[in-house]
Amino acid sequence: MAKKPRILIVTPEVSYLPEDMGAESRYSAKAGGLADVSAALISALFDLRCDVHVALPDYRSIFNGYSTKTHNRELEKIRKSLDEERIHLAADRAFYYLDNVYSGYSDKDLKVSLAFQREVINNIIPRVRPDIIHCNDWMTGLIPAMSRQMEIPCLFTIHNIHTMTSTMAEIEDRGIDAASFWRWLYFKTPPHHYEESRDWNRVDFLTSGVFAAHYVNTVSPTFLTEIVENRHPFIEPCLKNELSAKYYAGCATGILNAPEPEFNPAVDDLIRYNYGPKNHRLQKAKNKRYLQKILDLEVDEHAVLFFWPSRLDPVQKGCRLLAQVMYEIVSKYWDVKLQIVSVASGEFQKHFHDIVRFHGLGRRVAVCGFNEALSHQGFAAADFLFMPSSFEPCGLPQMIGGIYGTLPIVYDTGGLHDTIRPLDSFNNTGNGFLFTVHDAQGFKWAIDRAMDFHFLSPDIKEAQIHRIMIDSVLGFNHSRCAEDYINLYGKMLQRPFIV
C-alpha cells in the first residue's frame, strides 16, 4: 500500500480541533471565518484517516476562553492532553498572552506573524517533514518561499485579501533566514540583489504567498476569476497580477467553504424548535412566533420575515442598500406584515436604529447586535435572508439559509454566484433570488421576486423549500470541501515542480 502523504496545515486561527487529537475543543483561537474553515478541514481530513498535522500559535490565553489568570498547572494539563505528534504549537512571547488572535495594531500583528512563521520554518517543518504544506492568508505568507527552497509542494489559500509588509532586515531580526529564499519573496520594488534590497525594499506577505506557492486557491471559483478579470478595483495590482499568472499557468483554483455541521435545524441546540425538510412548514412557524415574542415584534406566523445575518460593513456587505429601501418595502408590504430582523454588529447598526426610530417601525423591524443563539434562531424563523454583498470571497450565510429553508436574496457576485441560482418553482430549479445591478433598485427588484414566491400557494412553497433544504445539506458540507482539497493535494504531488 502506498504511503499516505503527510500534510502540514499552517493556520493562525482555528475554532476547534478533533477530539481524537486530544484537543476536545480546548484549543480555540478565532478571529473570523478562517478559524471555522481550518477546523472543518482538519477534522474532515482526520476523519478520513489522512496523515494530517497542524501548526498553530501557542495562544495560551485563548484556550477555549481561558484567561491569563487561569492557574498555570491547569493550562499545562490542557496542553499535555494535545496529541503533540499532530498538533504543533509554536511558542513565543509575542502571542503567549494575547486575548485575541489579532490585536488591531499592525506592528503587533506583524510581530505575531513573524514569530509564528519563524517557529514553523525553523522547528515545526524540520520536525514534521511534510510532503505538502498548506498555508493560509498573509500570516503565513513567507512560508511558501521557504517551501520552494526546500522543494516541498505548497498550497496557499486566500481567505481574506488583507496583507502586511516588512523588510528583509526586520524579518531576519526576528530569526527567519530570509537570505536563503529571498528570490521567492515578492517585493514592492523589483530587487536588483539581496544586499541592495535588504534594508528598505518591503516584502508583501500575501502576494509573496501567491508568488512562491506551487498552487493557490481562493474560497470561491468566481471570486478568483473576478480578480483575474480585474472586476474589483480595491484589489492591489500586484496581487491581481500574481494570481493571474498562477491562474493562466493552471496553478490556481477556487474551492468553496462549507458551513459547520452544527448549522442544521434538525440538531441545532440553539433554536427553539428543531425541524427538517418534512416538517419545516409547521416548525418554522413556531420558531417565527418565538422570535417575534422575544424581540417584541407583532406576533403573527403569517408575517413575512426577512433576516439580516452579516456584519454591518457598508463597504462590502451592502447594508446601505437595505437602509435605502427599508421604509419603502415595509410600507409596500404593510398589509402582509413584512418584518425585518437584523442580528449583526458593525458601524452601520446606528443607521438602522435611526431609520426604525424615525419611521416608528419598532414593531416591524428589530435591530440587534450579534448574538450566536439569536442568529441561529433568525435562520430558523425567517422566510428570506438578505445578503446583498458588493463582493464576496465565499460567504456562508447564503448556504446556511438554504439548509434552514430560509431563501437567500443575494447580489450576483463571487461565492454568492457559485452557490445561489434563480428560483424557478415551475421547473423545480434554483434556491434563491439574485440581482445583477448593485443598487437600491436592483435590490428592491429581488425582494419583489421573493414576495412573488411568498404569494404562491402554500403547497407549492412547501415543496420548493423541502427540495432546497435537501439540496443544500447535500451540496454544502465539509465532506465535499475536504474531498476537493484532497484531490488538489494529489494533483500537486503528481505535478513535477521546477524550483
C-alpha positions in Angstrom: 0.0 0.0 0.0 1.3 3.5 -0.9 2.3 5.7 2.0 -0.2 8.4 2.7 1.2 11.9 2.1 1.9 13.9 5.3 0.0 17.2 5.2 1.0 20.1 7.4 -1.7 22.7 7.7 -0.3 26.1 8.9 -3.0 28.4 10.2 -3.0 31.4 12.6 -6.5 30.5 13.9 -8.8 27.6 14.4 -12.1 27.3 16.3 -11.7 23.7 17.4 -9.7 20.5 16.9 -10.8 16.9 16.6 -11.4 15.2 19.9 -9.2 12.2 18.9 -6.3 14.5 18.6 -6.7 15.0 22.4 -8.0 18.5 21.9 -11.7 18.2 22.7 -12.3 21.8 21.6 -10.0 23.0 24.3 -7.9 24.9 21.7 -10.0 27.8 20.3 -8.5 30.8 18.6 -10.9 32.6 16.3 -11.0 35.9 14.6 -13.1 35.1 11.6 -14.2 32.5 9.1 -10.6 31.2 8.6 -10.8 29.6 12.0 -14.0 27.7 11.2 -12.7 26.6 7.7 -9.4 25.4 9.2 -11.1 23.5 11.9 -13.5 21.8 9.5 -10.8 20.9 7.0 -8.5 19.5 9.8 -11.4 17.4 11.2 -12.6 16.1 7.8 -9.0 15.1 6.9 -8.5 13.5 10.3 -11.8 11.6 10.0 -10.7 10.3 6.5 -7.5 9.0 8.2 -5.2 11.3 6.4 -1.8 11.9 7.9 -2.7 15.5 8.8 -0.6 17.7 11.1 -1.4 21.2 12.3 0.9 24.2 13.1 -0.7 26.8 15.4 0.5 29.7 17.6 0.5 28.8 21.3 -2.1 31.4 22.2 -2.0 30.2 25.8 -4.7 32.7 27.0 -7.2 31.7 24.2 -7.5 28.0 25.2 -11.3 27.8 25.0 -11.7 31.2 26.7 -9.2 30.5 29.5 -7.8 33.8 30.7 -4.2 34.5 31.7 -5.4 34.2 35.3 -6.1 30.5 34.8 -3.8 28.5 37.0 -0.6 27.6 35.1 -1.0 23.9 36.2 -4.4 23.7 34.6 -3.1 25.2 31.4 -0.2 22.7 31.4 -2.7 19.9 31.9 -4.7 21.1 28.8 -1.6 21.4 26.7 -0.3 17.9 27.6 -3.7 16.4 26.5 -3.0 17.5 23.0 -1.6 15.0 20.6 1.9 16.5 20.2 2.5 14.1 17.3 0.0 16.0 15.2 -0.7 19.3 16.9 2.4 21.5 16.9 2.2 24.7 18.9 4.6 27.5 18.1 5.7 29.2 21.3 6.8 32.9 21.6 6.0 35.7 24.0 4.7 37.7 21.0 1.4 35.8 21.2 1.7 34.0 24.5 -0.6 36.3 26.4 -2.8 37.6 23.6 -6.5 37.7 24.4 -7.4 37.9 20.7 -5.8 36.5 17.5 -5.3 40.0 16.1 -4.5 43.0 18.2 -5.8 45.6 15.8 -2.4 47.2 15.7 -0.3 46.5 12.6 3.1 46.4 14.3 1.9 43.9 16.9 0.1 41.7 14.3 3.3 41.8 12.2 5.4 40.7 15.2 3.0 37.8 15.9 3.1 36.7 12.2 6.9 36.7 12.2 7.2 34.8 15.5 4.8 32.2 14.3 6.4 31.8 10.9 9.9 31.6 12.5 8.8 28.7 14.6 7.1 26.9 11.7 10.2 27.4 9.4 12.9 26.7 12.0 11.3 24.0 14.2 8.0 22.6 13.1 8.6 21.8 9.4 12.0 20.1 10.2 10.3 18.0 12.9 7.2 17.1 10.8 8.9 16.7 7.5 5.7 17.1 5.5 5.1 16.0 1.9 2.7 19.0 1.5 2.5 22.3 3.3 -0.9 24.1 3.3 -0.7 27.8 4.3 -3.5 30.2 4.9 -3.6 34.0 4.4 -0.9 36.7 5.0 0.1 35.5 8.4 1.8 32.5 6.7 2.9 34.3 3.5 6.7 33.8 3.9 6.5 30.0 4.3 5.7 29.2 0.6 9.1 30.9 -0.3 10.9 28.6 2.1 9.0 25.6 0.8 10.2 26.4 -2.7 13.8 26.4 -1.5 13.2 23.0 0.2 11.3 21.6 -2.8 8.2 20.8 -0.7 4.9 21.3 -2.6 3.0 24.2 -1.0 -0.7 25.2 -1.3 -1.6 28.8 -0.4 -5.2 29.6 0.4 -6.6 33.1 0.3 -9.5 33.6 2.6 -9.2 37.4 3.0 -7.3 40.0 0.9 -5.7 41.8 3.8 -1.9 41.9 3.8 1.1 43.3 5.6 4.6 44.3 4.5 8.1 44.2 6.1 11.7 44.4 5.1 14.1 41.5 5.0 16.1 43.2 7.7 13.1 43.1 10.1 12.3 39.5 9.0 15.8 38.4 9.7 16.0 40.2 13.0 13.1 38.0 14.1 15.1 34.9 13.4 14.0 33.9 9.9 16.8 33.3 7.4 15.2 35.3 4.5 18.5 35.4 2.7 18.1 31.7 1.9 14.8 32.1 0.0 14.7 35.8 -0.8 14.3 35.2 -4.5 10.9 33.7 -3.9 9.6 36.7 -2.0 7.5 39.4 -3.6 9.0 42.9 -3.2 7.1 46.2 -3.6 10.0 47.3 -5.9 11.8 44.8 -8.2 15.0 43.9 -6.4 18.4 44.0 -8.0 20.2 41.8 -5.5 19.9 40.8 -1.8 22.2 43.4 -0.2 20.6 46.3 -2.2 17.1 45.4 -1.1 17.6 44.1 2.5 17.1 47.2 4.5 14.4 49.2 2.5 12.6 47.1 0.0 9.3 45.9 1.6 8.1 42.4 1.2 4.3 41.9 0.6 3.3 38.9 2.7 0.0 37.9 0.9 1.5 38.4 -2.6 4.6 36.5 -1.6 2.4 33.6 -0.6 0.8 33.6 -4.1 4.0 34.2 -5.9 6.0 31.4 -4.2 3.3 28.8 -3.7 3.2 25.9 -6.1 -0.6 26.1 -6.1 -3.1 28.8 -5.0 -6.7 28.7 -4.2 -9.4 31.2 -3.3 -12.5 30.2 -1.4 -14.8 30.5 -4.4 -14.2 29.9 -8.1 -16.0 33.0 -9.3 -14.1 35.4 -6.9 -10.9 34.1 -8.4 -12.0 34.8 -12.0 -13.3 38.2 -10.9 -9.8 39.1 -9.6 -8.2 37.8 -12.7 -10.6 39.8 -14.9 -9.9 43.0 -12.8 -13.5 43.4 -11.7 -12.6 44.6 -8.2 -10.7 47.9 -8.2 -9.7 47.5 -4.5 -7.5 44.5 -5.3 -3.9 45.6 -5.3 -2.4 45.3 -8.8 0.5 43.1 -7.5 -1.9 40.5 -6.1 -4.1 40.6 -9.2 -1.0 40.1 -11.4 0.4 37.2 -9.4 -3.0 35.5 -9.1 -3.5 35.9 -12.9 -0.1 34.3 -13.6 -1.0 31.3 -11.4 -4.4 31.1 -13.0 -3.2 31.1 -16.6 -0.5 28.6 -15.7 -3.1 26.2 -14.4 -2.0 26.6 -10.8 -5.0 28.4 -9.2 -8.5 27.3 -8.5 -11.4 28.0 -6.2 -12.7 25.7 -3.5 -15.9 26.7 -1.8 -16.1 26.7 2.0 -19.0 25.0 3.8 -20.9 25.7 7.0 -20.2 24.0 10.2 -22.3 20.8 10.8 -23.9 22.5 13.8 -25.9 24.6 11.3 -28.6 22.0 10.8 -32.1 22.7 12.1 -32.7 19.0 12.9 -29.9 19.0 15.5 -29.3 22.7 16.3 -29.5 23.1 20.0 -29.6 26.9 19.8 -33.0 27.1 18.2 -36.3 26.7 20.0 -38.0 24.1 17.7 -35.9 21.6 15.7 -37.2 20.5 12.3 -36.2 19.0 8.9 -37.4 19.2 5.3 -40.5 17.1 6.1 -41.9 19.3 8.9 -40.4 22.7 8.2 -43.7 24.4 7.5 -45.1 23.9 11.0 -41.9 24.2 12.9 -40.6 27.3 11.2 -43.9 29.0 12.0 -43.4 28.1 15.7 -39.9 29.4 15.6 -41.1 32.6 14.0 -43.6 33.2 16.7 -41.0 32.6 19.3 -38.5 35.1 17.7 -41.3 37.7 17.4 -42.1 37.4 21.1 -38.6 37.8 22.3 -37.9 40.7 20.0 -41.2 42.4 20.7 -42.4 42.3 17.1 -46.0 41.8 16.1 -46.7 38.1 16.7 -48.1 36.5 13.6 -46.8 33.3 12.0 -48.2 34.6 8.6 -46.0 37.7 8.7 -43.2 37.6 6.1 -39.9 37.7 8.0 -36.6 38.8 6.4 -33.3 38.2 8.2 -30.0 40.1 8.0 -27.2 37.8 9.3 -23.9 39.5 8.1 -21.8 42.1 9.9 -22.9 45.6 9.1 -19.9 46.6 7.0 -21.1 49.3 4.5 -18.1 48.8 2.2 -18.7 45.1 1.5 -22.0 43.8 2.9 -24.5 46.1 1.2 -26.2 47.3 4.3 -26.5 50.8 2.7 -28.9 49.2 0.2 -31.1 47.9 2.9 -31.1 51.3 4.6 -32.2 52.9 1.3 -35.2 50.5 0.8 -36.1 49.6 4.4 -39.0 52.0 4.9 -40.3 51.5 1.3 -40.5 47.7 1.4 -42.1 47.7 4.9 -44.6 50.2 3.7 -45.3 48.4 0.4 -46.0 45.1 2.1 -47.5 46.6 5.3 -50.7 44.6 4.9 -48.9 41.2 4.9 -46.9 42.4 7.9 -43.4 42.3 6.4 -40.8 42.2 9.2 -37.0 42.6 9.2 -34.7 41.2 11.9 -31.0 42.1 11.9 -28.7 40.2 14.2 -25.3 41.8 13.3 -22.7 44.1 14.7 -20.9 46.8 12.9 -20.6 50.5 12.3 -23.8 50.7 10.3 -26.0 49.5 13.1 -26.7 53.0 14.2 -28.2 53.9 10.8 -30.7 51.0 11.1 -31.7 52.1 14.6 -32.2 55.7 13.3 -34.5 54.6 10.5 -36.6 52.4 12.8 -37.0 55.3 15.3 -37.7 58.0 12.7 -40.4 56.0 11.0 -41.8 54.3 14.1 -41.1 50.8 12.8 -40.3 49.2 16.2 -43.0 46.5 15.8 -41.9 45.6 12.3 -38.1 45.9 12.4 -35.7 44.6 15.1 -32.1 45.6 15.1 -29.9 43.5 17.4 -26.1 43.2 17.9 -24.6 39.9 17.0 -25.5 37.0 19.3 -24.8 33.4 18.3 -28.0 31.9 19.7 -30.2 34.7 18.3 -28.5 34.4 14.9 -29.4 30.6 14.8 -32.9 31.4 15.8 -33.1 34.0 13.0 -32.2 31.4 10.4 -34.8 29.0 11.9 -37.6 31.6 12.0 -37.2 33.7 8.8 -38.7 33.2 5.4 -36.0 35.1 3.5 -32.4 36.1 4.0 -30.6 39.4 2.9 -27.1 39.1 1.6 -26.5 41.9 -0.9 -22.7 42.0 -0.7 -20.9 44.1 -3.3 -18.2 41.4 -3.4 -18.0 38.1 -1.6 -14.9 35.8 -1.5 -17.2 32.9 -0.4 -19.9 33.6 2.1 -21.6 31.1 4.4 -25.0 32.7 5.4 -26.5 32.1 2.0 -25.6 28.4 2.3 -26.9 28.2 5.9 -30.1 29.9 4.8 -30.8 27.1 2.3 -30.2 24.4 4.9 -32.7 26.1 7.2 -35.3 26.7 4.5 -34.7 30.5 4.6 -34.3 31.6 1.0 -31.4 34.0 0.2 -31.7 37.3 -1.7 -28.2 38.0 -3.0 -26.2 40.1 -5.4 -24.7 38.0 -8.2 -21.0 38.1 -7.3 -18.2 35.8 -6.0 -19.3 32.9 -3.8 -22.9 34.1 -4.0 -22.8 33.4 -7.7 -21.3 30.0 -7.1 -23.9 28.9 -4.6 -27.2 30.6 -5.5 -29.3 30.0 -8.6 -32.6 31.9 -9.5 -35.6 30.0 -8.1 -38.0 28.6 -10.7 -40.8 26.9 -8.9 -42.4 25.5 -12.0 -39.2 23.8 -13.2 -38.1 22.8 -9.7 -34.7 24.6 -10.1 -32.8 27.2 -8.2 -32.6 28.1 -4.5 -32.8 31.9 -4.1 -33.2 35.3 -5.7 -30.3 37.2 -7.4 -30.0 40.8 -8.7 -27.3 41.9 -11.1 -27.1 45.7 -10.6 -25.8 46.6 -7.2 -28.1 49.5 -6.3 -31.3 50.0 -4.4 -33.5 49.4 -7.4 -31.8 46.1 -8.2 -32.1 45.0 -4.5 -35.7 46.0 -4.4 -36.4 44.1 -7.6 -35.0 40.9 -6.0 -37.1 41.5 -2.8 -40.2 41.7 -5.0 -39.3 38.4 -6.7 -39.1 36.9 -3.2 -42.5 38.3 -2.4 -43.9 36.8 -5.6 -42.7 33.4 -4.3 -44.3 34.2 -0.9 -47.7 34.7 -2.6 -47.7 31.3 -4.3 -49.9 28.6 -2.8 -48.6 27.1 0.5 -48.2 23.7 -1.1 -46.0 24.9 -3.9 -43.8 26.8 -1.4 -43.6 23.8 0.9 -42.4 21.5 -1.9 -39.8 24.0 -3.1 -38.4 24.6 0.4 -38.4 20.9 1.0 -36.3 20.4 -2.1 -33.9 23.3 -1.4 -33.2 22.1 2.2 -32.3 18.7 1.0 -30.1 20.0 -1.9 -28.4 22.4 0.5 -27.4 19.7 3.0 -26.1 17.5 0.2 -24.2 20.3 -1.6 -22.9 22.5 1.2 -20.9 20.2 3.6 -17.3 19.7 4.8 -17.0 16.2 3.2 -17.3 17.8 -0.2 -14.9 20.6 0.7 -12.3 18.2 2.2 -12.6 15.9 -0.9 -11.8 18.9 -3.1 -8.7 19.7 -1.1 -7.6 16.0 -1.1 -7.9 15.9 -4.8 -5.9 19.1 -5.1 -3.2 17.7 -2.8 -3.0 14.6 -5.1 -2.7 16.8 -8.2 0.1 18.8 -6.6 2.1 15.6 -5.6 1.8 14.3 -9.2 2.9 17.5 -10.8 6.7 18.0 -11.4 7.9 21.2 -9.8 10.8 23.2 -11.2 12.5 25.2 -8.5 
